[in-house]
Amino acid sequence: MRPTMRRSTEPRRRWAAALGITALVVTGGGLLGGPAQAAATASVAVDFPTHCIPPPIAGIPPIDGTTTAQITVDDATPQVGDTVAVTYTVVVPAASNPVDLALPADIMTPTGKVTLGGAQSGDVTVAGPKKNPPVPGKGAFPSFSMTGTFTVTAPGAITLSPGDYNIHTSYIMELDTPCTVTGPPAPVSETVVATGGGQVNERAVQLSAASGHAGAEVTVTGTKFTPGAGITVAGRDGDAQTGDTTTATADGSGAFTARLAVSDPDTTGIVAYEGGAWDAEKGAGPLAYTVTGGGEIPDGSQQLTTTVRAGTLSMTQAGDSVQLSGVDFGRGGASTGDLRTVTVEDFRGGPAGWSLTGKVTDFKGPGGARISADALGWTPSCATKPGSPSTCAAGSAGAVGSAGATLASTPDGAATGGEFTVDAGLSLDVPAFTGAGSYAGVLTLTLT
């Protein structure tokens, strides 16, 4: 019996060690080591509470700990329009290796974000290399660093704070352990002071084609215009506007799609702008466009034309409620279920892809009891209908939370569109002694 016991328990020990380390390392920041880049000016290390959700297979409940991190930049006094390199370093992990088994080198890859505030808002995406030293059993975890860049768009003081991060582990299995800042934003670690002119014009346009015969329609898509603004799309001949024009309205994100019939043979470019006349500060383009001729009908001939109308981006779902499995008071654990299937139809044409994201509220129960939104995780999947120009990509498995996560997406491209079905396995990690009763939260999906 003793040899049999050794054969059966050794794999479990290895699994437990690997998965346990995966879960616990992220409470302090991770395993990846390496020297941080030198900062142009002094920054400060800050402490902030962190909520980490281990992979469900680890069998370990969410862990709340403290991360110490520091943000540095390569240029603390940039000009508007400059690109600033950012390094996000987890200085002091809050956890150590909980088992006697050593963790091998080079198995973890970190990603995360840095939160901008002050004169400029938004997030900077950062990523680190798949490189870490071996960690001895019961040994302390070293720090790790992630890097990224952002473009300065406004003058003034811009603050940088550590944001959420994720550890992807390639050891026995491919696993993710997301960690979120509890009560964001985290304290400010670095401040840069930008100088220069006003806002940078980030408006941009794309064309579905660079040429066409006289009278052909071209799909024009724009991004980062003023939300709700009226947009004029027009042909250009050098400094002059031609007779080819149409209008559109920017949506809540500043994007628009318009179809412009190009008939004027003098049109050599296409622009889009806000206001009553072309203004380079409130417009984008010109993008080159060539009228190739056509329209001449030989004697005894008839020209046949048709129009393919651009549609919309829409989604439907198979239902509006999901009953998760029950758990026992005193034991808690995973309350699981499946998201109602979402069908996405992208019939717009043009080069724009789409993104489907979700966020969830706290789960409210009897007597004011709650289960945190951060306790809900999902494992997304996405299928593309044959013949669709785009290919759907599922989002990463991990926490949903009130901050939200990506469920599925398609990339921008020369030709996009199609039909897609999106699903996800859901798992709510219920603490062991959560009060008995029914709990309900609302998962909101947004398609953009």
C-alpha positions as a printed Julia matrix, in Angstrom:
448×3 Matrix{Float64}:
   0.0    0.0     0.0
   2.82   2.43    0.73
   4.18   2.62   -2.88
   0.64   3.1    -4.13
   0.13   5.97   -1.72
   3.31   7.69   -2.94
   2.26   7.45   -6.57
  -1.2    8.88   -5.91
  -0.3   11.7    -3.53
   2.8   13.08   -5.27
   0.87  14.56   -8.25
  -1.58  16.16   -5.85
   1.27  17.69   -3.88
   2.72  19.15   -7.06
  -0.65  20.54   -8.16
  -1.32  22.01   -4.74
   2.09  23.63   -4.63
   1.85  25.09   -8.11
  -1.69  26.37   -7.77
  -1.26  27.6    -4.23
   1.76  29.64   -5.21
  -0.05  31.03   -8.21
  -2.82  32.31   -6.0
  -0.8   33.65   -3.14
   1.98  35.34   -5.04
  -0.25  37.98   -6.52
  -1.45  39.29   -3.19
   1.89  41.0    -2.9
   2.44  41.58   -6.57
   4.12  38.55   -8.15
   7.22  36.58   -8.82
   8.91  38.45  -11.58
  12.19  40.04  -10.7
  14.56  42.53  -12.29
  15.88  46.01  -11.57
  13.47  48.91  -11.99
  14.34  51.57  -14.55
  15.89  54.74  -13.22
  13.43  57.57  -12.76
  14.02  61.01  -14.2
  12.81  62.53  -10.94
  12.11  61.13   -7.5
   8.91  59.13   -7.04
   7.54  57.46   -3.94
   6.56  53.9    -3.12
   2.95  53.63   -1.95
   0.92  51.0    -0.12
  -2.62  50.09   -1.22
  -5.08  47.3    -0.39
  -5.38  44.61   -3.06
  -8.08  42.0    -3.71
  -6.84  38.94   -5.63
  -8.92  36.08   -7.04
  -6.94  32.85   -7.52
  -7.83  30.5   -10.39
 -10.89  28.42   -9.38
  -8.94  25.2    -9.83
  -6.6   26.26   -7.01
  -9.39  25.82   -4.45
  -8.18  28.91   -2.57
 -10.57  31.73   -1.58
  -9.93  35.37   -2.59
  -7.07  36.97   -0.74
  -6.97  40.55    0.55
  -3.5   41.92    1.16
  -1.34  45.02    0.8
   0.76  45.77   -2.25
   3.68  48.2    -2.11
   4.39  49.64   -5.55
   6.21  52.51   -7.21
   5.68  54.33  -10.52
   8.63  55.9   -12.37
   8.88  57.72  -15.71
  11.65  58.5   -18.15
  10.64  62.16  -18.47
   9.01  64.07  -15.61
   8.78  67.37  -17.56
   7.45  66.45  -21.01
   5.95  68.67  -23.67
   2.4   68.22  -24.93
   2.6   65.6   -27.69
   5.61  63.78  -26.16
   5.53  60.05  -25.4
   6.39  59.17  -21.78
   7.67  55.71  -20.79
   6.17  54.42  -17.53
   7.47  51.66  -15.24
   5.14  50.07  -12.65
   7.16  48.14  -10.06
   5.75  45.99   -7.27
   8.37  46.67   -4.62
   7.28  44.51   -1.65
   5.03  41.5    -2.2
   2.68  40.75    0.67
   2.96  36.96    0.44
   5.65  34.29    0.46
   5.83  30.77   -0.91
   3.43  28.83    1.36
   4.83  25.36    0.62
   8.17  23.57    0.85
   8.3   22.89   -2.89
  10.44  25.38   -4.82
   8.86  27.35   -7.66
  10.76  27.17  -10.99
  12.11  30.16  -12.86
  10.51  32.02  -15.77
   6.88  30.9   -15.49
   4.99  34.15  -14.85
   4.06  37.11  -17.05
   2.51  40.24  -15.46
   0.22  42.82  -17.05
  -1.54  45.78  -15.5
  -2.45  49.42  -15.77
  -1.37  52.77  -14.36
  -4.12  55.31  -13.62
  -3.63  58.9   -14.83
  -5.22  61.86  -13.06
  -5.01  65.62  -12.85
  -4.52  67.36  -16.2
  -4.97  64.06  -18.11
  -7.16  61.06  -17.3
  -7.19  57.45  -18.46
  -5.19  54.27  -18.0
  -1.75  53.26  -19.27
  -1.44  49.58  -20.2
   1.79  48.02  -18.9
   3.33  44.56  -19.26
   6.39  42.75  -17.98
   8.61  39.98  -19.34
   8.18  36.28  -18.6
  11.18  36.2   -16.33
  11.5   35.35  -12.64
  14.18  33.7   -10.51
  13.45  30.38   -8.76
  11.69  30.81   -5.45
  12.71  28.41   -2.65
  10.14  26.62   -0.59
   8.68  28.95    2.04
  10.86  31.69    0.52
   9.97  35.35    0.0
   8.8   36.51   -3.4
  10.93  39.08   -5.29
   9.47  42.19   -6.94
   8.54  42.59  -10.62
   8.24  45.46  -13.08
   5.92  46.27  -15.99
   6.38  48.98  -18.61
   4.23  50.97  -21.04
   3.88  54.43  -22.63
   1.35  57.23  -22.96
   1.15  60.4   -25.06
   0.81  63.72  -23.24
  -2.34  65.46  -24.48
  -2.67  68.44  -22.1
  -0.42  70.77  -20.12
  -0.33  70.69  -16.33
   0.37  68.25  -13.51
  -0.46  64.62  -14.41
  -0.58  62.14  -11.53
   0.24  58.44  -11.88
  -1.15  55.8    -9.48
  -0.73  52.0    -9.44
  -3.75  50.18  -10.86
  -5.06  46.64  -11.24
  -2.7   43.89  -12.39
  -2.85  40.26  -13.48
  -0.38  37.39  -13.23
  -0.48  34.85  -16.06
   1.14  31.56  -15.05
   2.54  29.0   -17.5
   3.23  26.09  -15.18
   1.39  22.8   -15.7
  -1.61  24.87  -16.88
  -2.21  28.36  -18.32
  -3.82  30.3   -15.45
  -4.66  33.92  -14.62
  -4.89  35.51  -11.21
  -6.31  39.07  -11.4
  -5.7   41.55   -8.59
  -7.7   44.74   -8.24
  -7.13  47.89   -6.2
  -9.58  47.98   -3.3
 -11.27  51.39   -3.24
  -9.48  52.86   -6.29
  -7.59  54.89   -7.12
  -4.44  53.91   -5.24
  -2.28  56.72   -3.8
  -0.26  58.83   -6.25
   3.27  57.52   -6.72
   4.59  59.87   -9.41
   3.66  63.28  -10.86
   4.82  64.7   -14.16
   4.4   68.35  -15.16
   3.67  68.86  -18.84
   4.18  72.12  -20.69
   3.21  73.29  -24.15
   0.1   74.25  -26.04
  -3.51  73.17  -25.61
  -5.1   69.81  -26.18
  -3.54  67.5   -28.78
  -5.89  66.75  -31.65
  -6.35  62.96  -31.52
  -9.18  62.82  -34.06
  -8.67  60.18  -36.74
 -10.51  58.85  -39.81
 -10.31  55.7   -41.91
 -11.63  54.91  -45.4
 -13.04  51.61  -46.6
 -11.34  52.13  -49.98
  -8.66  54.42  -51.42
 -10.26  54.71  -54.87
 -13.48  54.18  -56.81
 -15.3   55.11  -59.97
 -17.3   58.33  -60.15
 -20.36  58.03  -57.93
 -19.01  55.17  -55.8
 -19.63  55.33  -52.06
 -16.79  55.08  -49.54
 -17.38  54.3   -45.86
 -15.68  56.83  -43.59
 -15.21  56.01  -39.89
 -13.91  58.43  -37.28
 -12.72  58.22  -33.68
 -12.01  60.62  -30.81
 -14.23  63.44  -32.06
 -16.28  65.43  -29.54
 -19.15  63.19  -28.32
 -22.46  64.33  -29.85
 -20.81  66.76  -32.29
 -22.08  67.25  -35.83
 -19.47  66.0   -38.31
 -19.0   67.09  -41.93
 -17.33  64.54  -44.23
 -16.07  66.13  -47.42
 -13.86  65.72  -50.45
 -10.79  67.94  -50.81
  -8.78  69.19  -53.75
  -5.66  70.58  -52.15
  -6.78  73.5   -49.95
 -10.28  73.63  -51.45
 -13.38  71.62  -50.61
 -15.11  69.81  -53.5
 -18.81  69.18  -53.97
 -18.7   65.73  -52.32
 -20.1   66.11  -48.78
 -22.22  64.3   -46.24
 -22.85  64.64  -42.5
 -22.84  62.42  -39.41
 -23.11  62.72  -35.63
 -20.44  61.45  -33.22
 -21.73  58.95  -30.66
 -21.06  59.02  -26.92
 -17.5   57.78  -27.39
 -16.71  60.29  -30.16
 -16.94  57.74  -32.98
 -18.99  57.98  -36.19
 -19.6   56.12  -39.46
 -20.66  57.87  -42.68
 -21.02  56.93  -46.36
 -19.74  59.52  -48.84
 -20.63  59.31  -52.54
 -17.57  60.62  -54.43
 -18.59  62.01  -57.83
 -16.38  65.09  -58.27
 -13.32  64.11  -60.38
 -11.32  66.84  -58.61
 -11.58  65.04  -55.25
  -8.1   63.84  -54.23
  -8.63  63.44  -50.49
 -11.31  63.09  -47.82
 -11.56  64.91  -44.49
 -13.92  64.99  -41.51
 -14.35  67.96  -39.23
 -16.5   69.59  -36.55
 -18.06  73.02  -37.11
 -19.11  74.92  -40.19
 -15.78  74.87  -42.04
 -12.58  72.86  -42.23
 -10.35  73.38  -39.19
  -7.24  71.24  -38.75
  -7.58  71.56  -34.97
 -11.1   70.07  -35.03
 -10.77  67.66  -37.91
  -8.88  64.69  -39.32
  -7.42  63.97  -42.73
  -7.11  64.38  -45.58
  -6.76  60.73  -46.55
  -5.91  60.18  -50.2
  -8.74  59.1   -52.5
  -8.67  58.68  -56.29
 -11.66  58.93  -58.6
 -10.92  56.33  -61.28
 -13.49  57.5   -63.82
 -16.45  55.44  -64.96
 -20.0   56.5   -65.55
 -19.56  56.66  -69.32
 -22.2   54.43  -70.93
 -21.51  53.24  -74.48
 -24.26  53.61  -77.03
 -26.74  50.75  -76.86
 -25.74  49.9   -73.28
 -27.5   50.21  -69.93
 -25.7   50.77  -66.63
 -27.03  48.66  -63.79
 -26.42  49.81  -60.22
 -27.35  48.6   -56.79
 -26.64  49.63  -53.22
 -25.52  47.54  -50.26
 -26.75  49.42  -47.22
 -24.6   49.49  -44.1
 -26.37  48.13  -41.04
 -25.74  48.42  -37.33
 -23.81  46.8   -34.5
 -26.26  45.04  -32.2
 -26.59  42.26  -29.68
 -29.35  40.04  -28.33
 -29.28  37.64  -25.39
 -31.06  34.34  -24.82
 -32.51  35.48  -21.5
 -32.16  38.01  -18.7
 -31.7   35.84  -15.62
 -29.24  33.15  -14.48
 -29.77  30.9   -11.47
 -26.4   30.03   -9.94
 -25.95  26.84   -7.95
 -26.46  27.02   -4.18
 -23.76  26.7    -1.53
 -23.94  25.66    2.12
 -23.68  28.06    5.05
 -20.43  27.45    6.88
 -18.76  26.01    3.81
 -19.32  28.57    1.08
 -17.35  28.06   -2.14
 -18.14  28.39   -5.82
 -21.73  29.15   -6.84
 -21.66  28.39  -10.57
 -23.78  28.81  -13.68
 -23.66  29.84  -17.34
 -24.2   33.25  -18.9
 -27.19  33.42  -21.2
 -25.83  33.23  -24.75
 -25.25  36.64  -26.35
 -25.48  36.99  -30.14
 -23.56  39.89  -31.7
 -24.34  41.06  -35.24
 -21.87  43.48  -36.84
 -23.44  44.61  -40.11
 -21.83  48.05  -40.28
 -19.12  47.4   -42.87
 -15.94  49.44  -42.71
 -12.78  48.88  -40.66
 -14.02  49.09  -37.06
 -14.07  46.09  -34.74
 -16.12  45.82  -31.54
 -15.73  45.09  -27.84
 -18.26  43.48  -25.47
 -17.59  44.24  -21.81
 -19.39  43.49  -18.59
 -19.51  44.74  -15.03
 -21.49  43.53  -12.04
 -22.98  45.03   -8.89
 -22.55  43.64   -5.38
 -24.87  40.71   -4.66
 -27.46  41.92   -2.15
 -29.03  39.52    0.34
 -31.28  39.54    3.39
 -30.82  42.13    6.1
 -28.39  44.21    4.07
 -25.91  41.35    3.65
 -23.71  41.55    0.56
 -21.29  39.47   -1.49
 -18.7   41.66   -3.2
 -18.89  42.17   -6.96
 -15.22  41.21   -7.07
 -16.19  37.66   -6.06
 -17.76  36.99   -9.48
 -15.46  35.49  -12.08
 -16.07  34.25  -15.6
 -14.48  32.08  -18.27
 -15.52  33.59  -21.64
 -15.84  31.82  -24.98
 -16.77  33.15  -28.42
 -17.67  31.5   -31.73
 -17.65  33.11  -35.19
 -20.27  32.19  -37.8
 -18.61  30.8   -40.95
 -18.17  33.41  -43.66
 -17.8   36.33  -41.26
 -14.99  38.76  -42.21
 -13.93  39.17  -38.57
 -12.86  36.53  -36.04
 -14.11  36.82  -32.49
 -11.67  36.56  -29.56
 -12.83  35.63  -26.06
 -11.76  37.78  -23.13
  -9.48  36.5   -20.39
 -10.8   34.31  -17.62
 -10.88  36.14  -14.3
 -12.8   38.54  -12.12
 -15.6   40.7   -13.48
 -16.15  43.08  -10.56
 -17.67  46.54  -10.55
 -14.77  47.88  -12.67
 -15.64  45.44  -15.42
 -13.8   43.13  -17.82
 -13.84  42.21  -21.5
 -16.12  39.34  -22.49
 -15.24  39.21  -26.22
 -13.99  41.42  -29.06
 -12.97  41.63  -32.7
 -10.05  43.71  -34.01
 -10.08  46.64  -36.42
  -9.23  45.64  -39.98
  -9.57  46.46  -43.66
 -12.94  44.65  -43.73
 -14.86  43.71  -40.6
 -18.26  42.34  -39.66
 -20.09  39.08  -39.09
 -22.2   37.14  -36.64
 -20.89  35.83  -33.34
 -22.13  33.9   -30.28
 -20.63  34.68  -26.89
 -20.87  32.53  -23.76
 -19.2   32.35  -20.36
 -19.05  30.09  -17.36
 -19.82  32.03  -14.18
 -18.47  31.39  -10.68
 -19.34  33.41   -7.58
 -16.94  32.77   -4.69
 -19.21  32.83   -1.63
 -17.46  33.28    1.75
 -18.0   30.37    4.13
 -20.25  32.03    6.69
 -22.27  34.29    4.44
 -25.76  34.7     5.89
 -28.35  32.24    4.58
 -30.83  33.53    1.99
 -31.12  34.61   -1.62
 -28.57  37.02   -3.12
 -28.91  38.9    -6.4
 -26.57  41.06   -8.47
 -26.94  42.68  -11.88
 -24.45  41.94  -14.67
 -24.53  44.7   -17.3
 -23.11  44.03  -20.78
 -22.01  46.91  -23.04
 -21.26  46.59  -26.76
 -19.09  49.28  -28.38
